[in-house]
Amino acid sequence: MTKYSLASSTWGQEELDAIQNVIDSDMYTMGQHVAEYERQFAEFFGSRYAVMASSGSTANLLMVAALFFTRLPYLQRGDEVIVPAVSWSTTYFPLQQYGLKLKFVDIDPDTLNIDLKKLEAAITEDTKAILTVNLLGNPNDFDTIQKIVAGKKILLLEDNCESMGAEFGSKKTGSFGLMGTFSSFFSHHIATMEGGCVITDDEELYHVLLCIRAHGWTRNLPNDNKVSGIKSDDPFEEAFKFVLPGYNVRPLEMSGAIGIEQLKKLPAFVEVRRENARLFQQLFSNHPHVRIQKEVGDSSWFGFSLVVKEDAPFTRKKFVTALRGGDIECRPIVTGNFLKNVDVLKFFDYEVSGGTDAAEYIDQNGLFVGNHHIPLKKELHHLKEVIDKLCDSV
């Protein structure tokens, strides 16, 4: 039987050597390797600045928090932020934690990203920001989004944690908004143990991010910076000078060292994922009983979604059972419709713009299987065989 796992390790000897170099240096906390990774990361994604964090989730936290701590804050508590109804939980939680009002908008059932017509209808004079999510590697249509917000004072932010390496037009996703976030968790496009990044072209936001990432102190800021101004020449004084209410979400030095090696491999990883996707599309684009994600731009194909069609002769429960019986790992499409989580939503200030029929449908009828940085020809043909067998049995 062919084992088809959700993810696999992207590490080789280079990553193990990088870890050993850090061990040999006896310097484990954030240092030169992290700084070099940030420099290379910003260059790769076409941004002026990158700030590494302990995870994609804390990257989202830093991104939202930073908007409150510039000298002229971008947002204030109570401001309305539009979000898609399908994403990971920590897309939403930082917004709640900073007292923002979330406006949920349904997804497009084909792309699985925010429904652009419903997005346009949801915008009012109260809308201050849109947090776009590039889901499962798939870019949003940023040309249309830019037209929708043209002439309006609306911030565009990106949660790109599932879509490292994706492109729309000539730009990499994560670089369209004022800030964009990335994840390098094990199952993602590259893996740095735990890890995430925020990119931006804005120097003041960059300095705020550096400050709040580590305790809110000035220690990691340039001598002349846009948070505290000119730093004192006395390192003893500056070592524990706190100026913003920050966190400790610093990455490990080992994560930075691993990231340097992983970033070298990312283009090849993404190309193999796209080759796998071409086979996946060939096998399932015209399937009578399952629907797959419609690609926008050039997806980096985090995983492969499969949504049971309305007239299919089997339910998702039977679908999942068949996949498990075939030793194929599967998961819900991210969180499904996040609005089902009523226990946590009682802590939110939120509203829903229109209905969320598409989000609810994929919540009840969708799943995804993994994509990898290695060829999956055998696994994808096995997936097709399992699904065909299920169709023949009902």
N, C-alpha and C positions, 0 to 999 in steps of 0.2 A: 504494500500500500504506500502511496506517495504522501508523505507528511508535508502539509502546506501551513507553515507557521505565519503568525501575524508580522513578525519582524525577525531580523537576524543581525548579528554583530558586524559592524563595519570596520573593526579594528584589525590591524596587522602588526608586524614587528615594529613599525615606525612609532605607533602609539605606545607600545610597551617600552621602547627605548626612551621616548619622551618622558614617560612617568619615571623611569630610572634616573634620568638626568635631573629631575626635580628632587628625587630622593637623595641623590648624590650631593646636590646643592644644600640640602637640609633647610630649604626655605619653602614652606608649604602654603603660606598665606599669600594673598594676591600680590603679585610682583611683576617682574619684567616679562614673563611669558604671557600673562594676561594682557599687559600693555601692548605687546607685539601682536597678539591675536586681535585685539581691538583695532589696531592700525590696519592690519590686513583685511579684517572683516569689513571695515568702512570702505576701503579701496575696492574690494570685490563687489560690494553692493552699490557703489557709486554715491556714497554719502560722505559728508565731511567728517562726521564723528560716529563712533560706536562705543557703547558702554556695556561691558559684559556683566551679567548678573547670575545669581545662583540657579535660576530656572527661567523658563518662558513665562511662568506665572508671576514671578517677581519682576520680570521685565515689564509685564503689563501694569503691575502695581507702580513701578517707578514712572512709567509713561504717564499714567493718570495723575499721580501725585505731583509730578513736575509742573503740570499745568497750573497748579495753585501757588507755586512758590517763585515765579518770576516777578520782577519788580512791578510790572503791570500784569496781574494774573490773567491767564487765558480763560479760566472758568471760575465760577464760585458755586457754593452749595445751592442746590435747587435748580441749577441749569439743566436743560433737557438735552439728552444724548440719545440719538437713534442707534439701535443695535439690531442685528438679525436675530430671529427667534431660535436659530440653531447655531450653537458654538459650544466651546468648552466653558465650564463654570467660571474659571478665573479670567475669562474675558469680561464677565459681568461684575464679579465681586469687588474689584477696586473701585468701580463706578459707585456701587452702593456704599462702600466704606468712606468715600469722600462726599457723600450726601447728594449725589447727582440723581436726577430723575431719569429713569430709563424708559424709552419708548420702543417697544418691540415691534418689528415689522417682519412679515412673513418672508419665506424664501422662495426662490424660483424652483419649481419642482425638477427642472432639467439641469440647471447649473449647480444647484444646492447653495448658491450664494444669495444674498439679499435680493428680493424681487425689486427691480429698478423702477417699475411703474408704481408699485406700492410705496417705495421709498420717496419718490417725488410727491406722491399724495400725502405722505406723512409729515412733510416739512411744513412748519409754521414759523411765524416770527419768533416763537419761543425756542426754536431749535438752535442750539449753540455748537453742536458737534455731531459728527457721524463716525462711529467706530465700525469700519468695514472689517470683515473677516474673509480671508481667502481660504475656503474650506477644502480640505483633503487635497491640497496642492493646486487648486483651481483659482486663477486670478479672477477678480471682479473686472467688469468692463469699466475701466477708469475713464475712458473718453466720455462715456455717457454720464458717469457720476460727476465729472468735472463740469459738464454742461448743466447738470441739474443744480449744482451749487454756485454756478457762475453769478457774480454780482451779489451774492449773499455772504454775510459774515458768519460762515460756518466752518469750523475746523474739520479737517479730514485726518483721521487716525487709522492705522492699520494693525490688526492682529494677524501677523503673517507666520504664526508659530507652526502651522502645518504645511507651509508652502515655500520653504527655503529653496531658492533656485528657480522658481517660477518666473515667467516674464510676460509682460503685456506690452506689445509694441517693442520699443527699444529699451525699455526699463525693466529692472527686476522688481518684483513685488516686495513690499516693505518700504519702498523708497518713494511712493506716491504721496503719502501724507506728511503732515508736520513731523510725526514720529512713526516708526514702525517697529514691531517686536518680532523676535525669533526665538525658537526653542531648539536646543541640541540635546534633548532627552534621548535615551537609548533607541526608541522605536522611530525616531525622526530621521531626517535626511543625513545629518551627521550627528555623532554622539560624543559628548565631552564629560562622561559620567552623569552629572547634572549640569545644566547651563542654559543661559538665554542671553539675548542681546537686545539693546534698543539702539536704533540709528536715527540720526537727525542731522539737518544742515544748520540748525540754529545754535549759535555759540552759547547764548545764555541758558537755553534748555540743557545743553551739554554740561555746563558747569553745575547747574542744579542737580542733574542726574548723578554726577560724580559726588556731590555733597551728600545727597540723601541715600545713596547706595551704602555709605559707610558712616552711620551714626549721626549724620548731619554736621560733621565737623569740617574744618577747613583744610585738614592735613593733605588731602588728595587734590586740592585745587591748585591751578597755576598761581604764581605769585601775583599776577595782575589778572583778576577774574571778575565776573559779572554777578557774583553772589556777595562777597565780602569786600570787594575793592582791592586795594593794595595790601598784601599780607605783611605782617611784621617780620623783621629780619631775625627775630628771636625764635628759634625752633622750639624752645621749651614752652613759650607762650602759645605758639600756634598748634602744638601737638594735640591739645585738648580744648580747642576753641570751638564751641558749638553755635551754629547760626541758623540751622533749619531743623525741623522735627523729622529726623531721618530714621533709617532702619539699619540692620546689618544683613544685607543680602549680597555680600561679596562672593565671587566665585573662588574656588581653590586654584592655586598656582598650577596644579596638575591638570585641571580642566582647561586652562589657557594653553598649556603645552600640547595637550592632546588636540585642541582645536586648531592649532597651527598646522598639524599634520592632516587632520580631517578636511580642512578647508582646501588643501592642495588636491584632494581626491573628489571634492564635491562635483565639479563639472562632469567627470566620468560617472559618478554615482547617478546623477540626474539623467544623463544620456541613457544609461541602462534602464532606469525606471521608465523612460519614455519608450524605449524599445519594447519593454514588457507591456506598456499601455497600448501600443499599436497592435500587439497580438490580442490583448484583452478586448479592444474595440472590434477587431476582426471577428472574434468569437461570439460577441454578445451585443453588438450594435443593433442587430435586427432580430433579437430573440423575441419570440412571441409572448413570453411570460415574465420577463424581468427587464427593467429599464436601467440604463447606466448613466453616469454623469456626463453631461455635455461640456466639452472642453471649451474654455474661453482663453484666448491668447495661447501661451505655451505653458501648460500645467507641468508641475514637477511631480505629480502623481504620488501623493502620500500613500494612498490606498485606492482600492477599487470598490465603488459603491454598487450595490445591486438592490433594486427596489421591486418588490413583487407587484405586478400590474393588477389593475382592478378585476380583470376577468380571468386571472390565473387560476388553475385548478388546484392550487395548494396554498396554504397559509404560510406566513413567515415562520410560525412555530415549527411546522413540518419542514420548512426550508432549513432552519437552523439545525434541526435534528438530523437531516440528511447530510449537511456539511460536517457536523461533528462525527457522524458515522463514517464519513470519508476521511477523517483526520485532517479536516480543514478548519483552522481557527477563524472565528469571525467575531465582530463586535457591532453594537449599535452605531449608527452614523453620528459620531461625536456624542452629544448628550441627547440626541433626538430633539423634540420640542422642549426647550428649557422651561417653558411655562407650566409644565406638569409638576414642577418641583415646588408645590405649594408650601411645604414646610419652611423652606428657606425664603421664598418670595414674600412671606409675611414681614420680613425685615426690610423689604425694598419699597421705595417710592417709584411706582411704575404705572404705565398704561400700555394698552395694546392698540395699535393703529390698524383698524380693519380686522379681518379674521386671520387665523393662522392655519388654514386648511392644509396647505402644502407641508408645513412643518409637522402638523399632526399626522399626516399620511405617512411621511417617512419615519416618524416615530413609531408607528404601528406596523409598518410594512418594509422598512429598509434595514440594511446592514452593510458592512463593508468587510472585505478581506484584504490581506496585506499586500503591499508591494515592497520590493527589495532592491538593493544595489547590485544584485547578481541576477543573471537570466532566470526566468521562471517558466520557460516553455513547457516543461514536464508538469509543473504544478498547475498552470492555467489550463492545459488540456485535461488534466485530472478534474479540475473544477467543472469544466464543461461536461465531462462524462458523468459526474455526480448529479449535476442539474438535469441532464438528459434522462438519467435513470429515474430521478424523482418525477419528471414529467410523464414518463412512460408508465409509472406505477399508479397514477391517479386517474 
